[in-house]
Amino acid sequence: MTDSPAVLLGYALTGVRLPLGEGLGAPGTIVDALAACGWGAAAVRDHAHHCLDADEPWPHPLPPGALTTGAAQWYAALSAVRAHLDLAVQPQPPSRRTTLTPDERRLLEDRPPHHGPVG
């Protein structure tokens, strides 16, 4: 038996399969369903930050082949729920590197023969 899109959405947010119903409702409805399963907005946010602080993927990746239909709608619903939870954009830490490696410098200097002089 395959999981419903709503169950997969809950899994992506929590890492747990929750009985969230069949369809992808409004973001507030999904957040309310998560809360009814013990995953209130604060718990989902804390879980997301814990995963990211531990360098673990979040939202949790779905098992291969789990999402069989409606991928665009599912990803749109995931984005809408993340925005509703104020988790739409995760901060990216600045790069700690200050210099390019020799291979990176070589790639930046490489120009196709037809490109001509640059600069």
C-alpha positions as protocol buffer text, in pm:
chain_id: "A"
residue {
  index: 1
  type: MET
  ca { x: 0 y: 0 z: 0 }
}
residue {
  index: 2
  type: THR
  ca { x: 134 y: 344 z: -88 }
}
residue {
  index: 3
  type: ASP
  ca { x: 122 y: 644 z: 142 }
}
residue {
  index: 4
  type: SER
  ca { x: -110 y: 931 z: 59 }
}
residue {
  index: 5
  type: PRO
  ca { x: 39 y: 1266 z: -43 }
}
residue {
  index: 6
  type: ALA
  ca { x: -61 y: 1406 z: 298 }
}
residue {
  index: 7
  type: VAL
  ca { x: 120 y: 1125 z: 483 }
}
residue {
  index: 8
  type: LEU
  ca { x: 428 y: 1185 z: 268 }
}
residue {
  index: 9
  type: LEU
  ca { x: 409 y: 1557 z: 345 }
}
residue {
  index: 10
  type: GLY
  ca { x: 400 y: 1481 z: 717 }
}
residue {
  index: 11
  type: TYR
  ca { x: 695 y: 1245 z: 673 }
}
residue {
  index: 12
  type: ALA
  ca { x: 898 y: 1511 z: 491 }
}
residue {
  index: 13
  type: LEU
  ca { x: 837 y: 1755 z: 776 }
}
residue {
  index: 14
  type: THR
  ca { x: 873 y: 1521 z: 1075 }
}
residue {
  index: 15
  type: GLY
  ca { x: 1049 y: 1205 z: 961 }
}
residue {
  index: 16
  type: VAL
  ca { x: 748 y: 1008 z: 1093 }
}
residue {
  index: 17
  type: ARG
  ca { x: 453 y: 860 z: 903 }
}
residue {
  index: 18
  type: LEU
  ca { x: 146 y: 1027 z: 1051 }
}
residue {
  index: 19
  type: PRO
  ca { x: -224 y: 968 z: 976 }
}
residue {
  index: 20
  type: LEU
  ca { x: -287 y: 1302 z: 805 }
}
residue {
  index: 21
  type: GLY
  ca { x: -559 y: 1189 z: 565 }
}
residue {
  index: 22
  type: GLU
  ca { x: -555 y: 1163 z: 191 }
}
residue {
  index: 23
  type: GLY
  ca { x: -554 y: 1502 z: 24 }
}
residue {
  index: 24
  type: LEU
  ca { x: -331 y: 1804 z: 38 }
}
residue {
  index: 25
  type: GLY
  ca { x: -543 y: 2069 z: 205 }
}
residue {
  index: 26
  type: ALA
  ca { x: -466 y: 2430 z: 284 }
}
residue {
  index: 27
  type: PRO
  ca { x: -140 y: 2487 z: 475 }
}
residue {
  index: 28
  type: GLY
  ca { x: -329 y: 2577 z: 793 }
}
residue {
  index: 29
  type: THR
  ca { x: -530 y: 2255 z: 771 }
}
residue {
  index: 30
  type: ILE
  ca { x: -214 y: 2049 z: 735 }
}
residue {
  index: 31
  type: VAL
  ca { x: -48 y: 2230 z: 1025 }
}
residue {
  index: 32
  type: ASP
  ca { x: -361 y: 2163 z: 1237 }
}
residue {
  index: 33
  type: ALA
  ca { x: -352 y: 1793 z: 1139 }
}
residue {
  index: 34
  type: LEU
  ca { x: 15 y: 1776 z: 1236 }
}
residue {
  index: 35
  type: ALA
  ca { x: -66 y: 1937 z: 1572 }
}
residue {
  index: 36
  type: ALA
  ca { x: -343 y: 1681 z: 1630 }
}
residue {
  index: 37
  type: CYS
  ca { x: -75 y: 1412 z: 1589 }
}
residue {
  index: 38
  type: GLY
  ca { x: 153 y: 1578 z: 1845 }
}
residue {
  index: 39
  type: TRP
  ca { x: 357 y: 1782 z: 1597 }
}
residue {
  index: 40
  type: GLY
  ca { x: 262 y: 2142 z: 1665 }
}
residue {
  index: 41
  type: ALA
  ca { x: 423 y: 2425 z: 1472 }
}
residue {
  index: 42
  type: ALA
  ca { x: 693 y: 2475 z: 1736 }
}
residue {
  index: 43
  type: ALA
  ca { x: 776 y: 2103 z: 1736 }
}
residue {
  index: 44
  type: VAL
  ca { x: 813 y: 2096 z: 1357 }
}
residue {
  index: 45
  type: ARG
  ca { x: 1033 y: 2408 z: 1365 }
}
residue {
  index: 46
  type: ASP
  ca { x: 1247 y: 2264 z: 1645 }
}
residue {
  index: 47
  type: HIS
  ca { x: 1283 y: 1936 z: 1454 }
}
residue {
  index: 48
  type: ALA
  ca { x: 1383 y: 2120 z: 1135 }
}
residue {
  index: 49
  type: HIS
  ca { x: 1646 y: 2325 z: 1318 }
}
residue {
  index: 50
  type: HIS
  ca { x: 1776 y: 2018 z: 1499 }
}
residue {
  index: 51
  type: CYS
  ca { x: 1818 y: 1831 z: 1169 }
}
residue {
  index: 52
  type: LEU
  ca { x: 1991 y: 2124 z: 1001 }
}
residue {
  index: 53
  type: ASP
  ca { x: 2219 y: 2186 z: 1300 }
}
residue {
  index: 54
  type: ALA
  ca { x: 2321 y: 1819 z: 1286 }
}
residue {
  index: 55
  type: ASP
  ca { x: 2387 y: 1847 z: 908 }
}
residue {
  index: 56
  type: GLU
  ca { x: 2101 y: 1607 z: 838 }
}
residue {
  index: 57
  type: PRO
  ca { x: 1865 y: 1664 z: 545 }
}
residue {
  index: 58
  type: TRP
  ca { x: 1542 y: 1850 z: 611 }
}
residue {
  index: 59
  type: PRO
  ca { x: 1277 y: 1826 z: 480 }
}
residue {
  index: 60
  type: HIS
  ca { x: 1333 y: 1454 z: 500 }
}
residue {
  index: 61
  type: PRO
  ca { x: 1382 y: 1295 z: 158 }
}
residue {
  index: 62
  type: LEU
  ca { x: 1106 y: 1063 z: 49 }
}
residue {
  index: 63
  type: PRO
  ca { x: 1179 y: 697 z: -11 }
}
residue {
  index: 64
  type: PRO
  ca { x: 1240 y: 620 z: -380 }
}
residue {
  index: 65
  type: GLY
  ca { x: 915 y: 582 z: -568 }
}
residue {
  index: 66
  type: ALA
  ca { x: 702 y: 702 z: -276 }
}
residue {
  index: 67
  type: LEU
  ca { x: 553 y: 998 z: -460 }
}
residue {
  index: 68
  type: THR
  ca { x: 372 y: 838 z: -750 }
}
residue {
  index: 69
  type: THR
  ca { x: 139 y: 1117 z: -865 }
}
residue {
  index: 70
  type: GLY
  ca { x: 101 y: 1492 z: -839 }
}
residue {
  index: 71
  type: ALA
  ca { x: 465 y: 1580 z: -775 }
}
residue {
  index: 72
  type: ALA
  ca { x: 421 y: 1948 z: -866 }
}
residue {
  index: 73
  type: GLN
  ca { x: 120 y: 1985 z: -639 }
}
residue {
  index: 74
  type: TRP
  ca { x: 296 y: 1797 z: -360 }
}
residue {
  index: 75
  type: TYR
  ca { x: 606 y: 2017 z: -374 }
}
residue {
  index: 76
  type: ALA
  ca { x: 386 y: 2327 z: -388 }
}
residue {
  index: 77
  type: ALA
  ca { x: 201 y: 2207 z: -77 }
}
residue {
  index: 78
  type: LEU
  ca { x: 531 y: 2137 z: 99 }
}
residue {
  index: 79
  type: SER
  ca { x: 652 y: 2489 z: 16 }
}
residue {
  index: 80
  type: ALA
  ca { x: 323 y: 2641 z: 135 }
}
residue {
  index: 81
  type: VAL
  ca { x: 335 y: 2453 z: 467 }
}
residue {
  index: 82
  type: ARG
  ca { x: 699 y: 2550 z: 518 }
}
residue {
  index: 83
  type: ALA
  ca { x: 607 y: 2913 z: 457 }
}
residue {
  index: 84
  type: HIS
  ca { x: 313 y: 2881 z: 699 }
}
residue {
  index: 85
  type: LEU
  ca { x: 556 y: 2746 z: 961 }
}
residue {
  index: 86
  type: ASP
  ca { x: 805 y: 3024 z: 883 }
}
residue {
  index: 87
  type: LEU
  ca { x: 1050 y: 2765 z: 752 }
}
residue {
  index: 88
  type: ALA
  ca { x: 1039 y: 2868 z: 387 }
}
residue {
  index: 89
  type: VAL
  ca { x: 1404 y: 2968 z: 368 }
}
residue {
  index: 90
  type: GLN
  ca { x: 1677 y: 2818 z: 575 }
}
residue {
  index: 91
  type: PRO
  ca { x: 1977 y: 3040 z: 643 }
}
residue {
  index: 92
  type: GLN
  ca { x: 2294 y: 2942 z: 463 }
}
residue {
  index: 93
  type: PRO
  ca { x: 2609 y: 2993 z: 665 }
}
residue {
  index: 94
  type: PRO
  ca { x: 2879 y: 3189 z: 485 }
}
residue {
  index: 95
  type: SER
  ca { x: 3153 y: 2990 z: 321 }
}
residue {
  index: 96
  type: ARG
  ca { x: 3458 y: 2947 z: 539 }
}
residue {
  index: 97
  type: ARG
  ca { x: 3689 y: 2927 z: 240 }
}
residue {
  index: 98
  type: THR
  ca { x: 3882 y: 3236 z: 142 }
}
residue {
  index: 99
  type: THR
  ca { x: 4089 y: 3113 z: -151 }
}
residue {
  index: 100
  type: LEU
  ca { x: 4021 y: 2903 z: -458 }
}
residue {
  index: 101
  type: THR
  ca { x: 4188 y: 2569 z: -509 }
}
residue {
  index: 102
  type: PRO
  ca { x: 4426 y: 2533 z: -807 }
}
residue {
  index: 103
  type: ASP
  ca { x: 4159 y: 2333 z: -994 }
}
residue {
  index: 104
  type: GLU
  ca { x: 3900 y: 2607 z: -935 }
}
residue {
  index: 105
  type: ARG
  ca { x: 4141 y: 2875 z: -1059 }
}
residue {
  index: 106
  type: ARG
  ca { x: 4217 y: 2667 z: -1369 }
}
residue {
  index: 107
  type: LEU
  ca { x: 3846 y: 2627 z: -1444 }
}
residue {
  index: 108
  type: LEU
  ca { x: 3785 y: 3001 z: -1404 }
}
residue {
  index: 109
  type: GLU
  ca { x: 4071 y: 3081 z: -1641 }
}
residue {
  index: 110
  type: ASP
  ca { x: 3964 y: 2824 z: -1901 }
}
residue {
  index: 111
  type: ARG
  ca { x: 3802 y: 2981 z: -2207 }
}
residue {
  index: 112
  type: PRO
  ca { x: 3674 y: 2807 z: -2520 }
}
residue {
  index: 113
  type: PRO
  ca { x: 3884 y: 2883 z: -2831 }
}
residue {
  index: 114
  type: HIS
  ca { x: 3599 y: 3072 z: -3001 }
}
residue {
  index: 115
  type: HIS
  ca { x: 3539 y: 3293 z: -2697 }
}
residue {
  index: 116
  type: GLY
  ca { x: 3822 y: 3533 z: -2766 }
}
residue {
  index: 117
  type: PRO
  ca { x: 3992 y: 3758 z: -2514 }
}
residue {
  index: 118
  type: VAL
  ca { x: 3795 y: 3842 z: -2203 }
}
residue {
  index: 119
  type: GLY
  ca { x: 3841 y: 4144 z: -1986 }
}
